[in-house]
Amino acid sequence: MLNVLLENEFGRIELYELADGLQALQFFHQKGQGSISLYGGQVLSWQPEGQQPVFWLSDTSHYSTGKAIRAGVPLCWPWFGGEVKLPNGELSKVSNHGFARQSEWKVDDIEISASTVEVTLSLTGKDCSPYWPAAFELKQTLIFNESFQQTLIMTNLSEQTVEYTGALHSYFCVGNPQKTDIPMLNDVLYDDKINGCNDQKSTLKHCMGPIDRIYHNNDNMFIVDHEWQRKIEVISQGCQDWVLWNPGKGAEDMLDVHAQGEHEFVCLEAANTDWQQITSQSSVSIGQTIKLHAL
């Protein structure tokens, strides 16, 4: 059942049920359309008017509490990967990518103007994980027009300094990863998570996996999609690294990647993979801006 939250001459925003009681927003605007899951505070889709979709969404993604959604821009926070730093400074193995992407977010504000759809979401908690018990607030601003802007503000509400790692785990739609490259990553130092070799350099010929790399660079990136004849520009804010991922044949073992889905996307993630401090009662932010260009 749809519930129209806001409608004017420029567009509308609706609330609908994804599945299993999980809710999402979808918007229709003269500049494009998209959807956002409140579970995970996660952008699921965005398609500017007259363009191919920008974010990929798996046909077999899980939509149930306790499962991550394989789509759009999952938020990896307050840890990235499968390791967390405990309050005593020790590292512990945990499930991947933190709890923000499996938490229910709240809608703080929605706006529609002639040029823009803007959505503000928040997540507040304490003792959300035994591995990361600190009190916190996350506030996420999403702005859609010809481009997309995402800002995540992290506030430490506890009395101690906390540390986090995180990523904006963007799944970008491409015509064919085998015909897609990212020239700015050529000869940039990276850690290869598949073979365990660090401080590598190479020429990235294409984005077809299996590939899982952390590039130690925060320059602006262009995903050059020769199949769809476009460039996706990705500009990060407050992030030190880029993570490049495509599972290749490994997708065959992923039930939430539909058949041949690995041939439809490449993940380029604005990330902080080294531990970052947030002092008591202070805030830091990360974000990204995404723009489309014709080849």
Stockholm file with secondary structure:
# STOCKHOLM 1.0

chainA/1-295         MLNVLLENEFGRIELYELADGLQALQFFHQKGQGSISLYGGQVLSWQPEGQQPVFWLSDTSHYSTGKAIRAGVPLCWPWFGGEVKLPNGELSKVSNHGFARQSEWKVDDIEISASTVEVTLSLTGKDCSPYWPAAFELKQTLIFNESFQQTLIMTNLSEQTVEYTGALHSYFCVGNPQKTDIPMLNDVLYDDKINGCNDQKSTLKHCMGPIDRIYHNNDNMFIVDHEWQRKIEVISQGCQDWVLWNPGKGAEDMLDVHAQGEHEFVCLEAANTDWQQITSQSSVSIGQTIKLHAL
#=GR chainA/1-295 SS CCEEEEEETTEEEEEEEEETTEEEEEEEETTEEEEEETBTTEEEEEEETTSCCSBCBCTTCCCSTTSCCCBSBCEECSCCTTEEECTTSCEEECSTTCSGGGSBCEEEEEEECSSCEEEEEEEEESSSBTTBCCCEEEEEEEEESSSEEEEEEEEECSSSCEEEEEEECCEEECSCGGGEECGGGTTCCEEETTTCCCSBCCCCCCCCSSEEEEESCCSCEEEEETTTTEEEEEEEESCCEEEEEECGGGGGGCTTSCTTGGGSEEEEEEEEEEEEEECTTCEEEEEEEEEEEEC
#=GC SS_cons         CCEEEEEETTEEEEEEEEETTEEEEEEEETTEEEEEETBTTEEEEEEETTSCCSBCBCTTCCCSTTSCCCBSBCEECSCCTTEEECTTSCEEECSTTCSGGGSBCEEEEEEECSSCEEEEEEEEESSSBTTBCCCEEEEEEEEESSSEEEEEEEEECSSSCEEEEEEECCEEECSCGGGEECGGGTTCCEEETTTCCCSBCCCCCCCCSSEEEEESCCSCEEEEETTTTEEEEEEEESCCEEEEEECGGGGGGCTTSCTTGGGSEEEEEEEEEEEEEECTTCEEEEEEEEEEEEC
//
